[in-house]
């Protein structure tokens, strides 16, 4: 005789323990494409960004690659609505996207879609007003004092510096200490107050409107390494309409992506942008205030 158990109440009545269905995966679009300049090897970093999310066990990731410069953008109409969050590993000038395409993305985020800007994605679309509102601050692509202040921390306070100048700079890729300025946000909660990031570009002189922006973490931009002498924003969250944005300036190359600190904050930031909460635990290998931590499993295979 075959018995089919239909509901939890019937299972409980019969003294059976029924499996609890797992939460559906968070659907992620990982957007990439030809960069405006040979500065970032997106073909190498995208697979690692995808794998990091897959390793968290709560995401389902589709990679969407935009047409190259001079390509046909008329058929490039991503269905943003299929995803809870869009992760951008994409640096493109304003002219690449039509007004209609830009408007469709604005509507997606404004109505509650999540957005994650990784490293050079904050170089993109320098003159797109709404994009700059989404990311809070950005660099290069013609940004200057007209784009907004240069935001940094000084004496424990956020300074919106209106001094004239171009946006975007960095020194050599050295390790640097990250200081969490907000420790009770879901992304940073439970992390060490200070932790060492592996060798990476330390973005500085970022400018933008900075509206509805909270700077979670900063790092000292050392003048000895062509730095500003200020605590520059490293991790930020921004509200755009009903949408949540997580902005990390880290992650120039595969070596930087290997940092357990980058991996953890990227995974947690993506979950937060999609859902407004973080369920992931802080891993045992998270870096300390005086020691970096690298996950060698992310090294590219030997050639």
N, C-alpha and C positions, 0 to 999 in steps of 0.2 A: 504494500500500500504506500502511495506517495503522498506526503503532506507538504503543502506549500505554505510558508509563513508569510503573511501579507504585511503585518504592521508590528511596530514596536510593542504595543500593548499586548498583542497576542503572544509575542515572544516572551514578554515579562511574565504573563500568566502561566506559561508553560515552563518557566524557570530557565529560559535560554538566553544566552548573551549574544546579541546580534551585532555585527560590525557596524561602526559608525562611518557613514560615507565621508570621505575626505572632501575638504573644501575645494571647489573648482579652481584651477590655476588662474593666476592673474595674467591676463593677455597683454603682451608687450609688443609694440612695434619698435624695432631697432633700425633707425633711419641712418643711412650713410650715402656716400656718393663721392664723386671726384671733388677734391678740395681745390680752393682757389689759390693754388701755389703748392709747390712740392715740399711742404713743411711737415705734414703728418701722414704717416703710412696707415691710412684707414683700412686698407685691405688686410693688414696684419692685426690691427687692434680690434676690429669688429668681431672676429671669431672669439676673441678672448672675452670681450664684453658680453657676448651671447652666452658663452660657457659659464661665466661667473653667475649669471642669473639662473641658468639651468641647474648649477650646483646647489643653489639655495633650496631647490625642491618645491618652490611655490609659484614659479613663473612658467608661462608658455611663450616663447619668443619667435617672432617672424622677422627676418631681415628684409627691409625694403630699401632698394638702392635707386637713388635718383639718377636721371640721365646725366651724361657728362656735359661739359661745356660745349655749346654748339649743338647739343642733342635735341631731340624732339620732346619738348615738355607738354605738348598738347594732349598726350594720352596719359600723362603722369597725374593721376587723380587719386591719391591714397584714400582708402576708406578709413578715416580716423575712427569712426564710430565703432569699429570692430574691436577696439583696444581700450583698455583702462588707462594705459600710459604709453607715451611715446618717448623713447630714449634717443637723443640725437648725438651721433658721432659724425656730424656733417657741418662743414664750413663752406658756405657759398656766398657770393656777392648778391646784392639785392636783385639785379636784373635776371637772375636765373629763374625766379618764380613770378608768375603772373599775379595780378591783383586778386583775381578770383581764387587762386590757390592759396595765397596768403590769407584771404578772408575766411576760407574754409578751415584753416588751422586755428585762426583766432577764435572762431565760433566754437570749435571743438574744446579748446582749453577754457574759454570763458564759461561754457556750460558745464564744466566739471571734469573735463579730461585732464589726466596727469601729464606732466612734462618733465623730463630730466635732461639737463644740458651738461655734457661731458667735455671738459677741457676746451678744445678749439671750437666747439659749437658756439661758444660765446664770442668768437671772432666773426661769426656769420652775420649777414644782413645788417650791416652797420647803420643804414638809414631807414630801416623798417621800424617805425615808432612802436607798434604794438609788440613786436618781438623784443625790443629793448625793455619794454615794461615787463615782459614775461621773465627775462633773465636778470633783471635788476641792474647789472653792470656788465660791460663787455670791453673788448679791446680791439685795436686795429680797424681795418675797413673804414677809414675816414672818421672814426669817432674822435671827438675833441671836447673842449669845455662846453660846446653847444649841445653835446649829447647828455650832459649832466655832470655832477661833481665827481671828483676822485674820492671814493669812500675808503677810509682806513681807521684803525683804532690807534688812539694815543692817550696815554694816562688812563686807560680803562674806559675811555669814552669814544663813541663813533664820531668821526670828523667828516663832514661833507665839504671837501676842499674845492673851492670854485676857481682856483688858480688856472690860468690858461695853459694849454698844452695838449699834446696828442695822447691818445689812450693806448695802453698796451706796452708792456716791457717785461723782460725777464733776463736773468743772468744764466750762468752755466748750470747744468743739471746736477746739483748737489743735494744730499739729504738735508732735510730741514724739520724743525719741530713745529707741530700743529698744536695750537691752544684752543680748547673748546670754550667759547665765551658763553654759550647757553648749554647747560648740562641737563636740563629737564625736558628738552624736546625729544619726541620719540626716536629721532635718528641718533642723537648723541647720548641719550639716557643710558647709564651704565658703562659708558666708555671712560677711559682714564682722562683726567683733566688735560694732560699733556701727553703727546705721543709723537714718535719719530717716523716721518715719512721717508721712503727711500729716495735716491737721486731722481729729481724731476724738475721741470721748469716751475719756478715760483712766479706765477703771474702777479704783476704789479701795475699800478697806474690804470686800473680798470675804471671806466666812467659809465655813468648811466643815470636814469631817473631815480633808481633806488626806492621806488614807491612800494609800499606793502612788503618790504624786504626785511628779513631778519638774518643777520650774519651769525651763523652758528659757530664758526671756527676761523681763526686767523693764523698767519705765520709771519715771522720777522723777515723782512726783505733787507738783507745785509748790504750795506753800501760797498763792502769789500768785494761783493759779487754783482756789481752794477745794480744794486738795489736802491730802494727809496728811503731806507731808514725808518720805515713804518711797519706796523702790523697790518698786513694786507689780507683781504677776505679770501678764504679758501673754500668754505662750504656755506651755502646760503639757501634759504627757503623764501619763496615769494608767493603771494596770493595774486591771482589774475582772474577776476570775476569769481566763479565758483571753483576754478581750477587751482591745483596745487603744483608748484614748481620746485624741484630740487636742482641746485646748480653747484657742481663741483668743478674747480679749475684744475684739478689734478688729472694725471693720466696721459702724459705726452706720448709714451711708447710702451711696448710690452714690458720692459724692465720696471717702469713706474706702475703699471697695472698689476705686477706681481706682489706689490705691497699688501700685506694682510689688512692694513688700515684702509687702503683704497677699496679693496674688495668689500670689506664689511660696510663701510659708509655708503658705497655704491648700491649694494644689495638692499640695505635698510632704507636708503633714500628713494629707491625705485618703489619699494613696497609702500612707503609713506605717500609718495606722489599719487599712487594708484588708489590707496584705500584710506589714507588719513591716520593710519596706525602702523606700528611695527611689532611683529610677532617673533622676529628672529633674535636669538640669544647672541651675546657677545662671545666670540670664539676665544679659546684658550691661547691662541697664538697672536692675539692682538698686540701691536707694538706697545712698548713702554715709553716713559719719558726720556730714557737715555739709550734705547736700543731699537733698531729697526727689526722688522719681521717680514720675511719674504717666503712666499709659497712657490717653491721651485717647480711644482707640478705645472705651473703655467709657462715655464720656459718653452720657447719654440723647439721643435725637434732638431737634432743635429743634422747638418747638411752633409 
